[in-house]
């Protein structure tokens, strides 16, 4: 199998892309959201072997996709192709943490979280528990 296989994204790339997409969903990427993404990548075991330089590549990929008409659908296509199911709840938890990082949830952030829940086919009860945990971690 060659390196140019149809899987350009690692599972970690997918997680980073989703976090960036949540942050960019309201067209205002806040410092606190970027810090949340950076902290996750620097500290969580799932990112232990992740090349931190890939973050800029993933950010640019998300920004490029968001400029296209069906960009969000294209992003979710990449996520479905490259993110293993065992990381679906992790992806949603990280997305919720980024959305909650600034202490408020914008309508656009709520919409993209709903879309992520749908695309990852997360059980509603599990999603609610993840959301509750994010709320508890980010309360002031």
N, CA, C and O atoms as CSV, one atom per row, in Angstrom:
chain,resi,resn,atom,element,x,y,z
A,1,UNK,N,N,0.831,-1.182,0.000
A,1,UNK,CA,C,0.000,0.000,0.000
A,1,UNK,C,C,0.879,1.251,0.000
A,1,UNK,O,O,1.833,1.349,0.772
A,2,UNK,N,N,0.555,2.187,-0.857
A,2,UNK,CA,C,1.379,3.386,-0.971
A,2,UNK,C,C,0.951,4.447,0.025
A,2,UNK,O,O,-0.135,4.371,0.600
A,3,UNK,N,N,1.810,5.437,0.226
A,3,UNK,CA,C,1.508,6.533,1.143
A,3,UNK,C,C,0.396,7.420,0.603
A,3,UNK,O,O,-0.241,8.125,1.385
A,4,UNK,N,N,0.138,7.416,-0.680
A,4,UNK,CA,C,-0.899,8.273,-1.264
A,4,UNK,C,C,-2.267,7.582,-1.226
A,4,UNK,O,O,-3.113,7.808,-2.091
A,5,UNK,N,N,-2.465,6.744,-0.216
A,5,UNK,CA,C,-3.758,6.091,-0.018
A,5,UNK,C,C,-4.827,7.157,0.230
A,5,UNK,O,O,-4.496,8.294,0.563
A,6,UNK,N,N,-6.112,6.799,0.070
A,6,UNK,CA,C,-7.169,7.800,0.217
A,6,UNK,C,C,-7.436,8.197,1.667
A,6,UNK,O,O,-8.550,8.610,1.990
A,7,UNK,N,N,-6.449,8.082,2.541
A,7,UNK,CA,C,-6.621,8.465,3.943
A,7,UNK,C,C,-5.575,9.511,4.319
A,7,UNK,O,O,-4.607,9.208,5.017
A,8,UNK,N,N,-5.777,10.748,3.851
A,8,UNK,CA,C,-4.780,11.780,4.122
A,8,UNK,C,C,-4.782,12.254,5.576
A,8,UNK,O,O,-3.822,12.878,6.028
A,9,UNK,N,N,-5.851,11.960,6.304
A,9,UNK,CA,C,-5.968,12.445,7.671
A,9,UNK,C,C,-5.786,11.318,8.681
A,9,UNK,O,O,-6.319,10.221,8.516
A,10,UNK,N,N,-5.027,11.612,9.722
A,10,UNK,CA,C,-4.928,10.670,10.831
A,10,UNK,C,C,-6.162,10.874,11.715
A,10,UNK,O,O,-6.855,11.884,11.594
A,11,UNK,N,N,-6.431,9.916,12.599
A,11,UNK,CA,C,-7.537,10.132,13.542
A,11,UNK,C,C,-7.348,11.424,14.346
A,11,UNK,O,O,-8.312,12.139,14.623
A,12,UNK,N,N,-6.098,11.714,14.717
A,12,UNK,CA,C,-5.819,12.935,15.473
A,12,UNK,C,C,-6.093,14.183,14.636
A,12,UNK,O,O,-6.593,15.185,15.146
A,13,UNK,N,N,-5.759,14.112,13.338
A,13,UNK,CA,C,-6.086,15.229,12.433
A,13,UNK,C,C,-7.594,15.494,12.458
A,13,UNK,O,O,-8.026,16.647,12.472
A,14,UNK,N,N,-8.377,14.435,12.465
A,14,UNK,CA,C,-9.841,14.564,12.481
A,14,UNK,C,C,-10.303,15.252,13.753
A,14,UNK,O,O,-11.170,16.124,13.710
A,15,UNK,N,N,-9.727,14.864,14.890
A,15,UNK,CA,C,-10.101,15.475,16.160
A,15,UNK,C,C,-9.764,16.968,16.155
A,15,UNK,O,O,-10.571,17.797,16.577
A,16,UNK,N,N,-8.572,17.295,15.677
A,16,UNK,CA,C,-8.155,18.698,15.603
A,16,UNK,C,C,-9.071,19.471,14.651
A,16,UNK,O,O,-9.486,20.588,14.959
A,17,UNK,N,N,-9.383,18.883,13.504
A,17,UNK,CA,C,-10.242,19.555,12.524
A,17,UNK,C,C,-11.616,19.863,13.114
A,17,UNK,O,O,-12.154,20.949,12.900
A,18,UNK,N,N,-12.181,18.918,13.852
A,18,UNK,CA,C,-13.488,19.161,14.481
A,18,UNK,C,C,-13.409,20.272,15.519
A,18,UNK,O,O,-14.295,21.123,15.589
A,19,UNK,N,N,-12.349,20.266,16.327
A,19,UNK,CA,C,-12.212,21.322,17.330
A,19,UNK,C,C,-12.087,22.691,16.661
A,19,UNK,O,O,-12.693,23.664,17.111
A,20,UNK,N,N,-11.310,22.762,15.600
A,20,UNK,CA,C,-11.145,24.024,14.872
A,20,UNK,C,C,-12.464,24.434,14.226
A,20,UNK,O,O,-12.819,25.612,14.223
A,21,UNK,N,N,-13.181,23.467,13.683
A,21,UNK,CA,C,-14.472,23.761,13.045
A,21,UNK,C,C,-15.454,24.346,14.057
A,21,UNK,O,O,-16.185,25.284,13.735
A,22,UNK,N,N,-15.481,23.807,15.273
A,22,UNK,CA,C,-16.365,24.344,16.307
A,22,UNK,C,C,-15.955,25.776,16.645
A,22,UNK,O,O,-16.803,26.659,16.771
A,23,UNK,N,N,-14.659,25.996,16.790
A,23,UNK,CA,C,-14.168,27.332,17.124
A,23,UNK,C,C,-14.488,28.325,16.009
A,23,UNK,O,O,-14.850,29.470,16.278
A,24,UNK,N,N,-14.354,27.888,14.765
A,24,UNK,CA,C,-14.567,28.777,13.616
A,24,UNK,C,C,-16.042,28.909,13.235
A,24,UNK,O,O,-16.386,29.742,12.398
A,25,UNK,N,N,-16.908,28.107,13.832
A,25,UNK,CA,C,-18.314,28.078,13.416
A,25,UNK,C,C,-19.016,29.420,13.592
A,25,UNK,O,O,-19.942,29.740,12.846
A,26,UNK,N,N,-18.578,30.208,14.578
A,26,UNK,CA,C,-19.209,31.517,14.795
A,26,UNK,C,C,-18.413,32.645,14.134
A,26,UNK,O,O,-18.647,33.823,14.403
A,27,UNK,N,N,-17.471,32.270,13.268
A,27,UNK,CA,C,-16.642,33.208,12.509
A,27,UNK,C,C,-15.794,34.095,13.418
A,27,UNK,O,O,-15.364,35.175,13.012
A,28,UNK,N,N,-15.555,33.640,14.650
A,28,UNK,CA,C,-14.729,34.378,15.591
A,28,UNK,C,C,-13.955,33.370,16.419
A,28,UNK,O,O,-14.473,32.838,17.401
A,29,UNK,N,N,-12.725,33.108,16.029
A,29,UNK,CA,C,-11.905,32.142,16.755
A,29,UNK,C,C,-11.277,32.860,17.936
A,29,UNK,O,O,-10.385,33.692,17.774
A,30,UNK,N,N,-11.751,32.529,19.113
A,30,UNK,CA,C,-11.288,33.197,20.327
A,30,UNK,C,C,-10.001,32.570,20.858
A,30,UNK,O,O,-9.760,31.374,20.693
A,31,UNK,N,N,-9.187,33.397,21.493
A,31,UNK,CA,C,-7.920,32.929,22.070
A,31,UNK,C,C,-8.153,31.782,23.040
A,31,UNK,O,O,-7.411,30.800,23.038
A,32,UNK,N,N,-9.185,31.907,23.871
A,32,UNK,CA,C,-9.459,30.869,24.872
A,32,UNK,C,C,-9.796,29.531,24.189
A,32,UNK,O,O,-9.478,28.466,24.718
A,33,UNK,N,N,-10.434,29.591,23.023
A,33,UNK,CA,C,-10.740,28.363,22.274
A,33,UNK,C,C,-9.453,27.767,21.705
A,33,UNK,O,O,-9.254,26.553,21.758
A,34,UNK,N,N,-8.589,28.605,21.167
A,34,UNK,CA,C,-7.309,28.110,20.641
A,34,UNK,C,C,-6.463,27.508,21.758
A,34,UNK,O,O,-5.796,26.491,21.567
A,35,UNK,N,N,-6.498,28.143,22.921
A,35,UNK,CA,C,-5.757,27.606,24.066
A,35,UNK,C,C,-6.314,26.249,24.479
A,35,UNK,O,O,-5.555,25.355,24.853
A,36,UNK,N,N,-7.640,26.089,24.413
A,36,UNK,CA,C,-8.281,24.813,24.758
A,36,UNK,C,C,-7.812,23.720,23.790
A,36,UNK,O,O,-7.499,22.606,24.210
A,37,UNK,N,N,-7.768,24.042,22.505
A,37,UNK,CA,C,-7.312,23.077,21.488
A,37,UNK,C,C,-5.848,22.720,21.737
A,37,UNK,O,O,-5.480,21.545,21.742
A,38,UNK,N,N,-5.023,23.735,21.943
A,38,UNK,CA,C,-3.588,23.532,22.201
A,38,UNK,C,C,-3.369,22.663,23.440
A,38,UNK,O,O,-2.541,21.752,23.423
A,39,UNK,N,N,-4.101,22.941,24.502
A,39,UNK,CA,C,-3.979,22.170,25.742
A,39,UNK,C,C,-4.377,20.709,25.521
A,39,UNK,O,O,-3.708,19.799,26.009
A,40,UNK,N,N,-5.459,20.494,24.791
A,40,UNK,CA,C,-5.895,19.126,24.496
A,40,UNK,C,C,-4.813,18.370,23.734
A,40,UNK,O,O,-4.471,17.240,24.081
A,41,UNK,N,N,-4.280,19.004,22.696
A,41,UNK,CA,C,-3.262,18.349,21.863
A,41,UNK,C,C,-1.991,18.094,22.668
A,41,UNK,O,O,-1.335,17.068,22.485
A,42,UNK,N,N,-1.645,19.009,23.545
A,42,UNK,CA,C,-0.414,18.861,24.336
A,42,UNK,C,C,-0.539,17.846,25.467
A,42,UNK,O,O,0.466,17.279,25.895
A,43,UNK,N,N,-1.764,17.602,25.963
A,43,UNK,CA,C,-1.907,16.827,27.194
A,43,UNK,C,C,-2.661,15.512,27.101
A,43,UNK,O,O,-2.451,14.640,27.945
A,44,UNK,N,N,-3.520,15.332,26.124
A,44,UNK,CA,C,-4.337,14.124,26.099
A,44,UNK,C,C,-3.587,12.949,25.471
A,44,UNK,O,O,-2.857,13.122,24.496
A,45,UNK,N,N,-3.771,11.754,26.036
A,45,UNK,CA,C,-3.069,10.567,25.523
A,45,UNK,C,C,-3.317,10.286,24.040
A,45,UNK,O,O,-2.428,9.787,23.351
A,46,UNK,N,N,-4.516,10.603,23.544
A,46,UNK,CA,C,-4.827,10.316,22.146
A,46,UNK,C,C,-3.899,11.090,21.198
A,46,UNK,O,O,-3.711,10.689,20.049
A,47,UNK,N,N,-3.320,12.198,21.679
A,47,UNK,CA,C,-2.424,13.015,20.853
A,47,UNK,C,C,-0.948,12.765,21.138
A,47,UNK,O,O,-0.097,13.518,20.664
A,48,UNK,N,N,-0.630,11.729,21.900
A,48,UNK,CA,C,0.748,11.482,22.341
A,48,UNK,C,C,1.760,11.486,21.192
A,48,UNK,O,O,2.857,12.024,21.338
A,49,UNK,N,N,1.402,10.893,20.060
A,49,UNK,CA,C,2.362,10.810,18.949
A,49,UNK,C,C,2.024,11.794,17.817
A,49,UNK,O,O,2.540,11.673,16.706
A,50,UNK,N,N,1.154,12.764,18.112
A,50,UNK,CA,C,0.705,13.708,17.082
A,50,UNK,C,C,1.770,14.761,16.804
A,50,UNK,O,O,2.378,15.308,17.724
A,51,UNK,N,N,1.985,15.032,15.524
A,51,UNK,CA,C,2.917,16.079,15.092
A,51,UNK,C,C,2.195,17.425,15.213
A,51,UNK,O,O,1.289,17.725,14.435
A,52,UNK,N,N,2.599,18.215,16.179
A,52,UNK,CA,C,1.941,19.485,16.487
A,52,UNK,C,C,1.909,20.426,15.279
A,52,UNK,O,O,1.021,21.273,15.173
A,53,UNK,N,N,2.862,20.279,14.382
A,53,UNK,CA,C,2.904,21.127,13.183
A,53,UNK,C,C,1.715,20.874,12.262
A,53,UNK,O,O,1.394,21.705,11.413
A,54,UNK,N,N,1.065,19.729,12.431
A,54,UNK,CA,C,-0.109,19.402,11.602
A,54,UNK,C,C,-1.306,20.292,11.947
A,54,UNK,O,O,-2.240,20.410,11.155
A,55,UNK,N,N,-1.278,20.914,13.121
A,55,UNK,CA,C,-2.403,21.756,13.526
A,55,UNK,C,C,-2.648,22.889,12.534
A,55,UNK,O,O,-3.794,23.181,12.192
A,56,UNK,N,N,-1.577,23.525,12.075
A,56,UNK,CA,C,-1.733,24.614,11.101
A,56,UNK,C,C,-2.325,24.094,9.791
A,56,UNK,O,O,-3.169,24.747,9.177
A,57,UNK,N,N,-1.874,22.919,9.375
A,57,UNK,CA,C,-2.402,22.308,8.151
A,57,UNK,C,C,-3.895,22.030,8.308
A,57,UNK,O,O,-4.682,22.293,7.399
A,58,UNK,N,N,-4.275,21.500,9.463
A,58,UNK,CA,C,-5.687,21.189,9.689
A,58,UNK,C,C,-6.520,22.464,9.766
A,58,UNK,O,O,-7.638,22.508,9.254
A,59,UNK,N,N,-5.982,23.497,10.401
A,59,UNK,CA,C,-6.702,24.767,10.473
A,59,UNK,C,C,-6.944,25.309,9.067
A,59,UNK,O,O,-8.046,25.755,8.750
A,60,UNK,N,N,-5.917,25.269,8.233
A,60,UNK,CA,C,-6.074,25.775,6.867
A,60,UNK,C,C,-7.070,24.931,6.081
A,60,UNK,O,O,-7.849,25.466,5.292
A,61,UNK,N,N,-7.052,23.625,6.290
A,61,UNK,CA,C,-8.007,22.732,5.626
A,61,UNK,C,C,-9.436,23.109,6.005
A,61,UNK,O,O,-10.309,23.209,5.144
A,62,UNK,N,N,-9.667,23.316,7.300
A,62,UNK,CA,C,-11.009,23.688,7.771
A,62,UNK,C,C,-11.425,25.038,7.184
A,62,UNK,O,O,-12.549,25.187,6.704
A,63,UNK,N,N,-10.523,26.018,7.222
A,63,UNK,CA,C,-10.849,27.347,6.694
A,63,UNK,C,C,-11.176,27.270,5.205
A,63,UNK,O,O,-12.126,27.901,4.741
A,64,UNK,N,N,-10.384,26.492,4.453
A,64,UNK,CA,C,-10.628,26.330,3.014
A,64,UNK,C,C,-11.981,25.677,2.772
A,64,UNK,O,O,-12.724,26.100,1.886
A,65,UNK,N,N,-12.307,24.654,3.551
A,65,UNK,CA,C,-13.596,23.972,3.396
A,65,UNK,C,C,-14.754,24.910,3.735
A,65,UNK,O,O,-15.780,24.902,3.055
A,66,UNK,N,N,-14.593,25.721,4.790
A,66,UNK,CA,C,-15.665,26.625,5.208
A,66,UNK,C,C,-15.953,27.709,4.170
A,66,UNK,O,O,-17.016,28.330,4.201
A,67,UNK,N,N,-15.014,27.939,3.255
A,67,UNK,CA,C,-15.242,28.917,2.187
A,67,UNK,C,C,-16.077,28.328,1.051
A,67,UNK,O,O,-16.563,29.064,0.192
A,68,UNK,N,N,-16.243,27.023,1.046
A,68,UNK,CA,C,-17.000,26.353,-0.011
A,68,UNK,C,C,-18.452,26.173,0.420
A,68,UNK,O,O,-18.772,26.129,1.608
A,69,UNK,N,N,-19.327,26.068,-0.600
A,69,UNK,CA,C,-20.761,25.936,-0.339
A,69,UNK,C,C,-21.069,24.710,0.512
A,69,UNK,O,O,-21.796,24.819,1.500
A,70,UNK,N,N,-20.541,23.563,0.156
A,70,UNK,CA,C,-20.803,22.324,0.891
A,70,UNK,C,C,-19.609,21.925,1.745
A,70,UNK,O,O,-19.348,20.738,1.942
A,71,UNK,N,N,-18.888,22.913,2.249
A,71,UNK,CA,C,-17.655,22.658,2.983
A,71,UNK,C,C,-17.835,21.829,4.232
A,71,UNK,O,O,-17.026,20.948,4.522
A,72,UNK,N,N,-18.907,22.109,4.983
A,72,UNK,CA,C,-19.138,21.349,6.214
A,72,UNK,C,C,-19.423,19.882,5.883
A,72,UNK,O,O,-18.943,18.980,6.569
A,73,UNK,N,N,-20.205,19.653,4.830
A,73,UNK,CA,C,-20.467,18.274,4.398
A,73,UNK,C,C,-19.168,17.585,3.981
A,73,UNK,O,O,-18.959,16.410,4.284
A,74,UNK,N,N,-18.309,18.311,3.294
A,74,UNK,CA,C,-17.019,17.745,2.872
A,74,UNK,C,C,-16.160,17.411,4.093
A,74,UNK,O,O,-15.505,16.370,4.134
A,75,UNK,N,N,-16.169,18.303,5.081
A,75,UNK,CA,C,-15.420,18.048,6.305
A,75,UNK,C,C,-15.927,16.773,6.980
A,75,UNK,O,O,-15.136,15.916,7.375
A,76,UNK,N,N,-17.245,16.656,7.109
A,76,UNK,CA,C,-17.802,15.459,7.746
A,76,UNK,C,C,-17.509,14.208,6.929
A,76,UNK,O,O,-17.357,13.127,7.498
A,77,UNK,N,N,-17.429,14.332,5.619
A,77,UNK,CA,C,-17.035,13.200,4.778
A,77,UNK,C,C,-15.628,12.731,5.137
A,77,UNK,O,O,-15.378,11.534,5.278
A,78,UNK,N,N,-14.714,13.689,5.284
A,78,UNK,CA,C,-13.337,13.353,5.674
A,78,UNK,C,C,-13.304,12.712,7.066
A,78,UNK,O,O,-12.570,11.752,7.301
A,79,UNK,N,N,-14.106,13.253,7.975
A,79,UNK,CA,C,-14.154,12.714,9.339
A,79,UNK,C,C,-14.671,11.272,9.301
A,79,UNK,O,O,-14.086,10.382,9.918
A,80,UNK,N,N,-15.762,11.052,8.579
A,80,UNK,CA,C,-16.335,9.688,8.496
A,80,UNK,C,C,-15.335,8.702,7.911
A,80,UNK,O,O,-15.276,7.550,8.339
A,81,UNK,N,N,-14.546,9.146,6.933
A,81,UNK,CA,C,-13.586,8.248,6.275
A,81,UNK,C,C,-12.376,7.935,7.146
A,81,UNK,O,O,-11.776,6.869,7.009
A,82,UNK,N,N,-12.010,8.851,8.039
A,82,UNK,CA,C,-10.712,8.743,8.704
A,82,UNK,C,C,-10.733,8.641,10.225
A,82,UNK,O,O,-9.703,8.364,10.841
A,83,UNK,N,N,-11.895,8.861,10.835
A,83,UNK,CA,C,-11.969,8.785,12.294
A,83,UNK,C,C,-12.582,7.445,12.702
A,83,UNK,O,O,-13.718,7.144,12.334
A,84,UNK,N,N,-11.825,6.632,13.467
A,84,UNK,CA,C,-12.389,5.347,13.902
A,84,UNK,C,C,-13.538,5.567,14.894
A,84,UNK,O,O,-13.526,6.517,15.676
A,85,UNK,N,N,-14.513,4.684,14.847
A,85,UNK,CA,C,-15.705,4.817,15.680
A,85,UNK,C,C,-15.372,4.892,17.171
A,85,UNK,O,O,-16.093,5.539,17.931
A,86,UNK,N,N,-14.303,4.244,17.592
A,86,UNK,CA,C,-13.935,4.253,19.013
A,86,UNK,C,C,-13.601,5.660,19.505
A,86,UNK,O,O,-13.571,5.903,20.711
A,87,UNK,N,N,-13.350,6.593,18.571
A,87,UNK,CA,C,-13.021,7.966,18.953
A,87,UNK,C,C,-14.177,8.941,18.751
A,87,UNK,O,O,-13.991,10.148,18.910
A,88,UNK,N,N,-15.364,8.448,18.405
A,88,UNK,CA,C,-16.506,9.342,18.161
A,88,UNK,C,C,-16.877,10.136,19.416
A,88,UNK,O,O,-17.085,11.347,19.345
A,89,UNK,N,N,-16.960,9.458,20.561
A,89,UNK,CA,C,-17.318,10.172,21.787
A,89,UNK,C,C,-16.212,11.136,22.193
A,89,UNK,O,O,-16.492,12.222,22.701
A,90,UNK,N,N,-14.964,10.753,21.976
A,90,UNK,CA,C,-13.830,11.643,22.242
A,90,UNK,C,C,-13.942,12.891,21.388
A,90,UNK,O,O,-13.738,14.006,21.869
A,91,UNK,N,N,-14.267,12.697,20.119
A,91,UNK,CA,C,-14.407,13.829,19.195
A,91,UNK,C,C,-15.491,14.782,19.679
A,91,UNK,O,O,-15.318,16.000,19.646
A,92,UNK,N,N,-16.602,14.223,20.127
A,92,UNK,CA,C,-17.704,15.070,20.588
A,92,UNK,C,C,-17.329,15.780,21.892
A,92,UNK,O,O,-17.650,16.955,22.075
A,93,UNK,N,N,-16.654,15.074,22.790
A,93,UNK,CA,C,-16.242,15.677,24.060
A,93,UNK,C,C,-15.283,16.844,23.823
A,93,UNK,O,O,-15.417,17.898,24.443
A,94,UNK,N,N,-14.318,16.652,22.926
A,94,UNK,CA,C,-13.373,17.728,22.614
A,94,UNK,C,C,-14.095,18.910,21.970
A,94,UNK,O,O,-13.790,20.066,22.261
A,95,UNK,N,N,-15.050,18.613,21.096
A,95,UNK,CA,C,-15.827,19.663,20.438
A,95,UNK,C,C,-16.630,20.461,21.459
A,95,UNK,O,O,-16.686,21.689,21.388
A,96,UNK,N,N,-17.250,19.765,22.407
A,96,UNK,CA,C,-18.021,20.434,23.463
A,96,UNK,C,C,-17.115,21.302,24.324
A,96,UNK,O,O,-17.493,22.412,24.700
A,97,UNK,N,N,-15.921,20.804,24.636
A,97,UNK,CA,C,-14.990,21.581,25.454
A,97,UNK,C,C,-14.586,22.872,24.754
A,97,UNK,O,O,-14.496,23.919,25.394
A,98,UNK,N,N,-14.344,22.810,23.469
A,98,UNK,CA,C,-13.982,24.021,22.717
A,98,UNK,C,C,-15.161,24.990,22.691
A,98,UNK,O,O,-14.980,26.193,22.880
A,99,UNK,N,N,-16.357,24.474,22.460
A,99,UNK,CA,C,-17.543,25.340,22.413
A,99,UNK,C,C,-17.768,26.024,23.761
A,99,UNK,O,O,-18.181,27.183,23.808
A,100,UNK,N,N,-17.498,25.314,24.852
A,100,UNK,CA,C,-17.753,25.843,26.198
A,100,UNK,C,C,-16.603,26.690,26.736
A,100,UNK,O,O,-16.751,27.345,27.767
A,101,UNK,N,N,-15.479,26.685,26.061
A,101,UNK,CA,C,-14.257,27.308,26.583
A,101,UNK,C,C,-14.418,28.777,26.951
A,101,UNK,O,O,-13.835,29.232,27.935
A,102,UNK,N,N,-15.197,29.523,26.178
A,102,UNK,CA,C,-15.323,30.965,26.433
A,102,UNK,C,C,-16.490,31.290,27.363
A,102,UNK,O,O,-16.787,32.461,27.600
A,103,UNK,N,N,-17.148,30.265,27.889
A,103,UNK,CA,C,-18.212,30.489,28.856
A,103,UNK,C,C,-19.591,30.723,28.262
A,103,UNK,O,O,-20.577,30.791,28.996
A,104,UNK,N,N,-19.671,30.846,26.954
A,104,UNK,CA,C,-20.969,31.018,26.295
A,104,UNK,C,C,-21.052,30.105,25.085
A,104,UNK,O,O,-20.043,29.780,24.460
A,105,UNK,N,N,-22.270,29.699,24.768
A,105,UNK,CA,C,-22.483,28.899,23.560
A,105,UNK,C,C,-23.272,29.736,22.564
A,105,UNK,O,O,-24.423,30.097,22.810
A,106,UNK,N,N,-22.641,30.037,21.444
A,106,UNK,CA,C,-23.312,30.773,20.373
A,106,UNK,C,C,-24.251,29.819,19.634
A,106,UNK,O,O,-24.064,28.603,19.662
A,107,UNK,N,N,-25.254,30.380,18.980
A,107,UNK,CA,C,-26.198,29.574,18.194
A,107,UNK,C,C,-25.460,28.728,17.153
A,107,UNK,O,O,-25.790,27.560,16.943
A,108,UNK,N,N,-24.457,29.331,16.502
A,108,UNK,CA,C,-23.694,28.597,15.482
A,108,UNK,C,C,-22.932,27.420,16.098
A,108,UNK,O,O,-22.790,26.374,15.466
A,109,UNK,N,N,-22.445,27.590,17.323
A,109,UNK,CA,C,-21.743,26.497,17.988
A,109,UNK,C,C,-22.714,25.381,18.348
A,109,UNK,O,O,-22.394,24.202,18.200
A,110,UNK,N,N,-23.900,25.752,18.821
A,110,UNK,CA,C,-24.923,24.741,19.124
A,110,UNK,C,C,-25.311,23.963,17.870
A,110,UNK,O,O,-25.512,22.750,17.922
A,111,UNK,N,N,-25.413,24.665,16.749
A,111,UNK,CA,C,-25.769,24.005,15.483
A,111,UNK,C,C,-24.693,23.024,15.039
A,111,UNK,O,O,-25.006,21.910,14.618
A,112,UNK,N,N,-23.421,23.431,15.129
A,112,UNK,CA,C,-22.365,22.516,14.672
A,112,UNK,C,C,-22.239,21.332,15.629
A,112,UNK,O,O,-21.940,20.221,15.191
A,113,UNK,N,N,-22.463,21.548,16.928
A,113,UNK,CA,C,-22.445,20.413,17.860
A,113,UNK,C,C,-23.571,19.436,17.534
A,113,UNK,O,O,-23.379,18.221,17.585
A,114,UNK,N,N,-24.736,19.966,17.200
A,114,UNK,CA,C,-25.857,19.110,16.808
A,114,UNK,C,C,-25.497,18.313,15.557
A,114,UNK,O,O,-25.793,17.122,15.465
A,115,UNK,N,N,-24.865,18.970,14.607
A,115,UNK,CA,C,-24.437,18.314,13.368
A,115,UNK,C,C,-23.409,17.218,13.663
A,115,UNK,O,O,-23.472,16.132,13.086
A,116,UNK,N,N,-22.469,17.505,14.558
A,116,UNK,CA,C,-21.456,16.512,14.927
A,116,UNK,C,C,-22.124,15.293,15.575
A,116,UNK,O,O,-21.802,14.151,15.250
A,117,UNK,N,N,-23.062,15.556,16.499
A,117,UNK,CA,C,-23.822,14.446,17.133
A,117,UNK,C,C,-24.474,13.576,16.069
A,117,UNK,O,O,-24.407,12.348,16.124
A,118,UNK,N,N,-25.106,14.230,15.101
A,118,UNK,CA,C,-25.805,13.510,14.038
A,118,UNK,C,C,-24.821,12.731,13.168
A,118,UNK,O,O,-25.012,11.542,12.914
A,119,UNK,N,N,-23.773,13.408,12.717
A,119,UNK,CA,C,-22.805,12.774,11.806
A,119,UNK,C,C,-22.088,11.587,12.462
A,119,UNK,O,O,-21.787,10.597,11.795
A,120,UNK,N,N,-21.819,11.688,13.751
A,120,UNK,CA,C,-21.130,10.606,14.459
A,120,UNK,C,C,-22.114,9.593,15.030
A,120,UNK,O,O,-21.716,8.619,15.669
A,121,UNK,N,N,-23.410,9.834,14.793
A,121,UNK,CA,C,-24.463,8.920,15.227
A,121,UNK,C,C,-24.350,8.607,16.718
A,121,UNK,O,O,-24.427,7.451,17.135
A,122,UNK,N,N,-24.167,9.661,17.507
A,122,UNK,CA,C,-24.026,9.472,18.944
A,122,UNK,C,C,-25.382,9.288,19.604
A,122,UNK,O,O,-26.351,9.975,19.279
A,123,UNK,N,N,-25.429,8.362,20.522
A,123,UNK,CA,C,-26.621,8.134,21.330
A,123,UNK,C,C,-26.943,9.424,22.088
A,123,UNK,O,O,-26.044,10.056,22.643
A,124,UNK,N,N,-28.197,9.810,22.114
A,124,UNK,CA,C,-28.612,11.076,22.716
A,124,UNK,C,C,-28.248,11.156,24.203
A,124,UNK,O,O,-27.839,12.212,24.687
A,125,UNK,N,N,-28.396,10.048,24.918
A,125,UNK,CA,C,-28.067,10.029,26.338
A,125,UNK,C,C,-26.567,10.210,26.569
A,125,UNK,O,O,-26.156,10.943,27.468
A,126,UNK,N,N,-25.754,9.541,25.756
A,126,UNK,CA,C,-24.303,9.683,25.863
A,126,UNK,C,C,-23.891,11.113,25.551
A,126,UNK,O,O,-23.049,11.692,26.238
A,127,UNK,N,N,-24.494,11.681,24.504
A,127,UNK,CA,C,-24.181,13.061,24.122
A,127,UNK,C,C,-24.534,14.026,25.250
A,127,UNK,O,O,-23.777,14.951,25.545
A,128,UNK,N,N,-25.692,13.804,25.880
A,128,UNK,CA,C,-26.119,14.670,26.977
A,128,UNK,C,C,-25.128,14.592,28.147
A,128,UNK,O,O,-24.830,15.605,28.779
A,129,UNK,N,N,-24.629,13.406,28.426
A,129,UNK,CA,C,-23.654,13.237,29.507
A,129,UNK,C,C,-22.353,13.968,29.175
A,129,UNK,O,O,-21.758,14.608,30.042
A,130,UNK,N,N,-21.919,13.874,27.933
A,130,UNK,CA,C,-20.707,14.566,27.493
A,130,UNK,C,C,-20.895,16.080,27.612
A,130,UNK,O,O,-20.009,16.790,28.087
A,131,UNK,N,N,-22.060,16.561,27.175
A,131,UNK,CA,C,-22.364,17.996,27.248
A,131,UNK,C,C,-22.378,18.460,28.705
A,131,UNK,O,O,-21.865,19.533,29.021
A,132,UNK,N,N,-22.957,17.663,29.579
A,132,UNK,CA,C,-23.039,18.003,30.998
A,132,UNK,C,C,-21.644,18.089,31.608
A,132,UNK,O,O,-21.364,18.974,32.416
A,133,UNK,N,N,-20.780,17.173,31.218
A,133,UNK,CA,C,-19.399,17.196,31.700
A,133,UNK,C,C,-18.659,18.444,31.239
A,133,UNK,O,O,-17.932,19.055,32.022
A,134,UNK,N,N,-18.835,18.827,29.987
A,134,UNK,CA,C,-18.198,20.036,29.470
A,134,UNK,C,C,-18.712,21.257,30.224
A,134,UNK,O,O,-17.934,22.140,30.585
A,135,UNK,N,N,-20.016,21.307,30.461
A,135,UNK,CA,C,-20.607,22.428,31.191
A,135,UNK,C,C,-19.992,22.509,32.595
A,135,UNK,O,O,-19.629,23.590,33.060
A,136,UNK,N,N,-19.880,21.357,33.261
A,136,UNK,CA,C,-19.322,21.321,34.623
A,136,UNK,C,C,-17.865,21.773,34.649
A,136,UNK,O,O,-17.453,22.479,35.570
A,137,UNK,N,N,-17.090,21.376,33.656
A,137,UNK,CA,C,-15.671,21.746,33.609
A,137,UNK,C,C,-15.452,23.229,33.321
A,137,UNK,O,O,-14.420,23.782,33.701
A,138,UNK,N,N,-16.397,23.874,32.664
A,138,UNK,CA,C,-16.182,25.261,32.217
A,138,UNK,C,C,-17.025,26.291,32.946
A,138,UNK,O,O,-17.051,27.457,32.552
A,139,UNK,N,N,-17.714,25.880,34.002
A,139,UNK,CA,C,-18.530,26.822,34.749
A,139,UNK,C,C,-17.623,27.801,35.507
A,139,UNK,O,O,-16.540,27.431,35.961
A,140,UNK,N,N,-18.067,29.017,35.633
A,140,UNK,CA,C,-17.262,30.018,36.339
A,140,UNK,C,C,-17.886,30.366,37.674
A,140,UNK,O,O,-17.348,31.194,38.410
